[in-house]
Amino acid sequence: NFLHFPDASGTVITTATLPTVMENLVVTDTATVHGPITMENDVTIGDKINPSTVEINSALSSAFPFSFFGSTPSNPIFTIGVEDPSDDRLLVLPDVSGTVLTTSNMP
């Protein structure tokens, strides 16, 4: 066995510094993770100046998978959820601008 030190600058990671390093993890290229992932607290994807795209190729398994937080001081939350379906369903949003009608805002 041998220990190889690359010709590079940086911080040596040990078992004592690993939690600190993982708290500040930045991936600058491609990352592939196999197995389950749990993320807690705030997660930022992309850059406000140069927006990114998020592509999901899996089912979202939660009754309320999307929550959007307002920017006002009261910080209201808008949540999109799904009732437990009795059969396969498809909801298509048309290619038009407008307001989504609900039972609460229908004229």
C-alpha positions as CSV (number, residue, x, y, z in Angstrom):
1,N,0.0,0.0,0.0
2,F,1.1,3.5,-0.7
3,L,-0.2,7.1,-0.3
4,H,-0.2,9.2,-3.4
5,F,-0.1,13.0,-3.2
6,P,-1.2,14.6,-6.5
7,D,0.5,17.6,-8.0
8,A,-2.3,20.0,-6.9
9,S,-3.2,22.5,-4.3
10,G,-6.0,21.9,-1.8
11,T,-7.0,20.7,1.6
12,V,-6.2,17.2,2.8
13,I,-9.5,15.5,3.7
14,T,-9.4,13.3,6.8
15,T,-12.2,11.6,8.8
16,A,-12.1,14.6,11.1
17,T,-12.6,17.2,8.3
18,L,-15.0,15.1,6.1
19,P,-18.3,16.5,7.7
20,T,-17.0,20.1,7.0
21,V,-16.1,19.3,3.5
22,M,-19.5,17.6,2.8
23,E,-21.4,20.7,4.2
24,N,-19.8,22.8,1.4
25,L,-19.9,20.3,-1.5
26,V,-19.8,21.9,-4.9
27,V,-19.9,19.9,-8.1
28,T,-18.6,21.8,-11.1
29,D,-19.1,19.1,-13.7
30,T,-21.2,16.0,-13.9
31,A,-22.2,14.0,-10.8
32,T,-23.8,10.5,-10.9
33,V,-25.2,9.1,-7.7
34,H,-26.4,5.5,-7.4
35,G,-28.9,4.8,-4.6
36,P,-31.2,6.9,-2.5
37,I,-30.5,10.5,-1.7
38,T,-32.0,12.5,1.1
39,M,-31.6,16.3,1.1
40,E,-32.8,18.4,4.1
41,N,-33.1,22.1,4.4
42,D,-32.7,24.5,1.5
43,V,-31.5,23.1,-1.9
44,T,-30.5,25.5,-4.7
45,I,-30.4,24.3,-8.3
46,G,-29.0,26.5,-10.9
47,D,-28.1,30.1,-11.0
48,K,-30.4,33.1,-11.0
49,I,-28.4,34.9,-13.7
50,N,-27.9,31.9,-15.9
51,P,-30.9,29.6,-15.2
52,S,-30.6,25.9,-15.6
53,T,-33.0,23.1,-16.6
54,V,-34.2,20.4,-14.2
55,E,-35.2,17.2,-16.0
56,I,-37.0,14.5,-13.9
57,N,-37.2,11.0,-15.5
58,S,-38.9,9.4,-12.6
59,A,-42.2,9.4,-10.7
60,L,-42.4,11.9,-7.8
61,S,-43.7,9.8,-4.9
62,S,-45.4,12.3,-2.5
63,A,-48.9,13.5,-2.1
64,F,-47.5,17.1,-2.1
65,P,-44.3,17.0,-4.2
66,F,-44.0,20.7,-5.0
67,S,-44.0,23.7,-2.6
68,F,-43.3,27.3,-3.7
69,F,-42.4,29.9,-1.1
70,G,-43.4,33.5,-1.5
71,S,-41.0,36.4,-1.2
72,T,-43.0,38.6,1.0
73,P,-42.3,39.0,4.7
74,S,-45.2,36.6,5.6
75,N,-43.6,34.0,3.3
76,P,-46.8,32.3,2.1
77,I,-46.5,28.8,0.7
78,F,-48.2,27.5,-2.5
79,T,-48.3,23.7,-2.6
80,I,-49.3,21.5,-5.5
81,G,-50.6,18.1,-4.5
82,V,-52.4,15.1,-5.9
83,E,-55.3,13.2,-4.4
84,D,-54.8,9.4,-4.3
85,P,-56.1,8.5,-7.8
86,S,-58.6,5.6,-8.3
87,D,-57.2,5.0,-11.8
88,D,-54.4,6.3,-14.2
89,R,-55.0,10.0,-14.9
90,L,-53.5,12.6,-17.3
91,L,-53.7,16.3,-16.8
92,V,-52.5,18.4,-19.8
93,L,-51.8,22.1,-19.4
94,P,-52.7,23.8,-22.8
95,D,-50.2,25.9,-24.7
96,V,-51.9,29.2,-23.7
97,S,-51.6,31.9,-21.1
98,G,-54.2,32.4,-18.5
99,T,-55.4,31.5,-15.0
100,V,-56.0,27.9,-13.8
101,L,-59.6,27.6,-12.6
102,T,-60.4,25.9,-9.4
103,T,-63.6,25.3,-7.5
104,S,-62.7,28.4,-5.4
105,N,-62.2,30.8,-8.3
106,M,-64.6,29.6,-10.9
107,P,-67.0,32.4,-12.1
